[in-house]
Amino acid sequence: MNSVSIAVEADPDRQVKQAIQSGLFDANVAHTGDGHFDAVLLVARDANSNVIGGVVGEAYWGYVNFTAVWVHPEYRRQGLARQMLQAAEVEAARLGYTQAYLDTFSFQAPELYLRAGYEVFGVLDHFPAGAKRLFLRKAIGPQVA
């Protein structure tokens, strides 16, 4: 260990970050035997093909993690987020995934997810100050016995 150095790198190059992420990925595959990964991406566009919303998901090991659900402010409160989320769940289930999870903040309309059948399984209080970060999950496809 004498030749090892540990340092904060405030602006690491892409290769450093890739080496760390690849190392973790390889260790996970060695443990699970499964390196399969699917992207689930839905896009909503207006009549001029402008992006007005979307859902981004990363799927592996039976779960899809929806990392972003966004609707342009002009199109909010019209059911678009619900429709996109439902379509993303259907796509993930079509790909063979049975569970979905995501996180959101208390100021980002968590009631959308609760109405869509998600349940809260974790909360971080005061993240950010005066708000909460909520972690939610939902069964979306045929359940594995």
One Martini backbone bead per residue (centre of mass of N, CA, C, O) as a GRO file, in nm:
protein
  145
    1MET     BB    1   0.050   0.066  -0.005
    2ASN     BB    2   0.282   0.282  -0.041
    3SER     BB    3   0.203   0.346  -0.366
    4VAL     BB    4  -0.059   0.475  -0.274
    5SER     BB    5  -0.295   0.718  -0.389
    6ILE     BB    6  -0.513   0.977  -0.255
    7ALA     BB    7  -0.742   1.189  -0.448
    8VAL     BB    8  -0.880   1.474  -0.543
    9GLU     BB    9  -1.075   1.514  -0.854
   10ALA     BB   10  -1.246   1.777  -0.975
   11ASP     BB   11  -1.150   1.714  -1.304
   12PRO     BB   12  -1.196   1.448  -1.450
   13ASP     BB   13  -1.149   1.248  -1.686
   14ARG     BB   14  -1.322   1.021  -1.869
   15GLN     BB   15  -1.132   0.775  -1.811
   16VAL     BB   16  -1.157   0.769  -1.506
   17LYS     BB   17  -1.460   0.728  -1.481
   18GLN     BB   18  -1.468   0.473  -1.662
   19ALA     BB   19  -1.286   0.293  -1.486
   20ILE     BB   20  -1.472   0.288  -1.240
   21GLN     BB   21  -1.736   0.192  -1.375
   22SER     BB   22  -1.616  -0.066  -1.505
   23GLY     BB   23  -1.520  -0.199  -1.246
   24LEU     BB   24  -1.800  -0.226  -1.119
   25PHE     BB   25  -1.939  -0.379  -1.344
   26ASP     BB   26  -1.748  -0.624  -1.346
   27ALA     BB   27  -1.804  -0.708  -1.051
   28ASN     BB   28  -2.109  -0.754  -1.086
   29VAL     BB   29  -2.087  -0.971  -1.305
   30ALA     BB   30  -1.916  -1.170  -1.142
   31HIS     BB   31  -2.146  -1.209  -0.927
   32THR     BB   32  -2.415  -1.248  -1.130
   33GLY     BB   33  -2.374  -1.308  -1.455
   34ASP     BB   34  -2.509  -1.009  -1.532
   35GLY     BB   35  -2.482  -0.755  -1.809
   36HIS     BB   36  -2.757  -0.672  -1.873
   37PHE     BB   37  -2.889  -0.387  -2.065
   38ASP     BB   38  -3.151  -0.137  -2.068
   39ALA     BB   39  -3.309   0.110  -2.248
   40VAL     BB   40  -3.563   0.356  -2.152
   41LEU     BB   41  -3.724   0.568  -2.404
   42LEU     BB   42  -3.931   0.856  -2.396
   43VAL     BB   43  -4.100   1.081  -2.631
   44ALA     BB   44  -4.228   1.410  -2.646
   45ARG     BB   45  -4.398   1.586  -2.913
   46ASP     BB   46  -4.476   1.828  -3.102
   47ALA     BB   47  -4.582   1.945  -3.411
   48ASN     BB   48  -4.255   2.049  -3.441
   49SER     BB   49  -4.065   1.830  -3.283
   50ASN     BB   50  -4.054   1.917  -3.000
   51VAL     BB   51  -3.941   1.870  -2.692
   52ILE     BB   52  -4.185   1.811  -2.404
   53GLY     BB   53  -4.087   1.514  -2.315
   54GLY     BB   54  -3.993   1.242  -2.076
   55VAL     BB   55  -3.834   0.911  -2.038
   56VAL     BB   56  -3.581   0.764  -1.826
   57GLY     BB   57  -3.422   0.434  -1.841
   58GLU     BB   58  -3.274   0.171  -1.637
   59ALA     BB   59  -3.215  -0.183  -1.713
   60TYR     BB   60  -3.185  -0.445  -1.457
   61TRP     BB   61  -3.241  -0.727  -1.279
   62GLY     BB   62  -3.575  -0.669  -1.323
   63TYR     BB   63  -3.524  -0.355  -1.331
   64VAL     BB   64  -3.650  -0.019  -1.347
   65ASN     BB   65  -3.492   0.304  -1.365
   66PHE     BB   66  -3.634   0.610  -1.329
   67THR     BB   67  -3.438   0.908  -1.382
   68ALA     BB   68  -3.660   1.055  -1.581
   69VAL     BB   69  -3.934   1.299  -1.554
   70TRP     BB   70  -4.061   1.516  -1.817
   71VAL     BB   71  -4.235   1.842  -1.848
   72HIS     BB   72  -4.326   2.098  -1.996
   73PRO     BB   73  -4.489   2.360  -1.858
   74GLU     BB   74  -4.714   2.391  -2.092
   75TYR     BB   75  -4.794   2.054  -2.044
   76ARG     BB   76  -4.896   2.054  -1.775
   77ARG     BB   77  -5.180   1.908  -1.637
   78GLN     BB   78  -5.262   1.674  -1.893
   79GLY     BB   79  -5.132   1.365  -1.855
   80LEU     BB   80  -4.847   1.312  -1.981
   81ALA     BB   81  -4.680   1.176  -1.760
   82ARG     BB   82  -4.866   0.934  -1.721
   83GLN     BB   83  -4.848   0.828  -2.013
   84MET     BB   84  -4.541   0.791  -2.023
   85LEU     BB   85  -4.506   0.607  -1.781
   86GLN     BB   86  -4.687   0.382  -1.882
   87ALA     BB   87  -4.526   0.329  -2.144
   88ALA     BB   88  -4.260   0.259  -1.998
   89GLU     BB   89  -4.370   0.016  -1.843
   90VAL     BB   90  -4.455  -0.148  -2.089
   91GLU     BB   91  -4.175  -0.165  -2.216
   92ALA     BB   92  -4.032  -0.301  -1.979
   93ALA     BB   93  -4.217  -0.549  -1.973
   94ARG     BB   94  -4.157  -0.639  -2.266
   95LEU     BB   95  -3.843  -0.683  -2.178
   96GLY     BB   96  -3.894  -0.836  -1.870
   97TYR     BB   97  -3.980  -0.644  -1.652
   98THR     BB   98  -4.122  -0.627  -1.297
   99GLN     BB   99  -3.980  -0.355  -1.197
  100ALA     BB  100  -4.006  -0.027  -1.043
  101TYR     BB  101  -3.800   0.274  -0.998
  102LEU     BB  102  -3.773   0.586  -0.802
  103ASP     BB  103  -3.701   0.939  -0.771
  104THR     BB  104  -3.813   1.221  -0.568
  105PHE     BB  105  -3.953   1.526  -0.486
  106SER     BB  106  -4.180   1.703  -0.297
  107PHE     BB  107  -4.177   1.938  -0.543
  108GLN     BB  108  -4.246   1.708  -0.800
  109ALA     BB  109  -4.511   1.538  -0.780
  110PRO     BB  110  -4.561   1.252  -0.617
  111GLU     BB  111  -4.866   1.197  -0.680
  112LEU     BB  112  -4.829   1.074  -0.955
  113TYR     BB  113  -4.706   0.801  -0.848
  114LEU     BB  114  -4.927   0.722  -0.652
  115ARG     BB  115  -5.155   0.709  -0.871
  116ALA     BB  116  -4.968   0.488  -1.039
  117GLY     BB  117  -4.883   0.272  -0.785
  118TYR     BB  118  -4.679   0.376  -0.606
  119GLU     BB  119  -4.440   0.320  -0.339
  120VAL     BB  120  -4.303   0.406  -0.049
  121PHE     BB  121  -3.953   0.309   0.076
  122GLY     BB  122  -3.821   0.607   0.103
  123VAL     BB  123  -3.666   0.875   0.310
  124LEU     BB  124  -3.523   1.207   0.280
  125ASP     BB  125  -3.469   1.444   0.486
  126HIS     BB  126  -3.360   1.749   0.401
  127PHE     BB  127  -3.381   1.692   0.058
  128PRO     BB  128  -3.376   1.957   0.064
  129ALA     BB  129  -3.427   2.210   0.232
  130GLY     BB  130  -3.772   2.167   0.307
  131ALA     BB  131  -3.746   1.870   0.199
  132LYS     BB  132  -3.787   1.562   0.004
  133ARG     BB  133  -3.674   1.234  -0.064
  134LEU     BB  134  -3.823   0.993  -0.278
  135PHE     BB  135  -3.884   0.636  -0.276
  136LEU     BB  136  -4.008   0.427  -0.543
  137ARG     BB  137  -4.244   0.149  -0.620
  138LYS     BB  138  -4.329  -0.111  -0.879
  139ALA     BB  139  -4.524  -0.337  -1.025
  140ILE     BB  140  -4.524  -0.426  -1.398
  141GLY     BB  141  -4.517  -0.739  -1.421
  142PRO     BB  142  -4.470  -1.044  -1.424
  143GLN     BB  143  -4.439  -1.247  -1.162
  144VAL     BB  144  -4.201  -1.395  -0.977
  145ALA     BB  145  -4.199  -1.694  -0.783
   0.00000   0.00000   0.00000
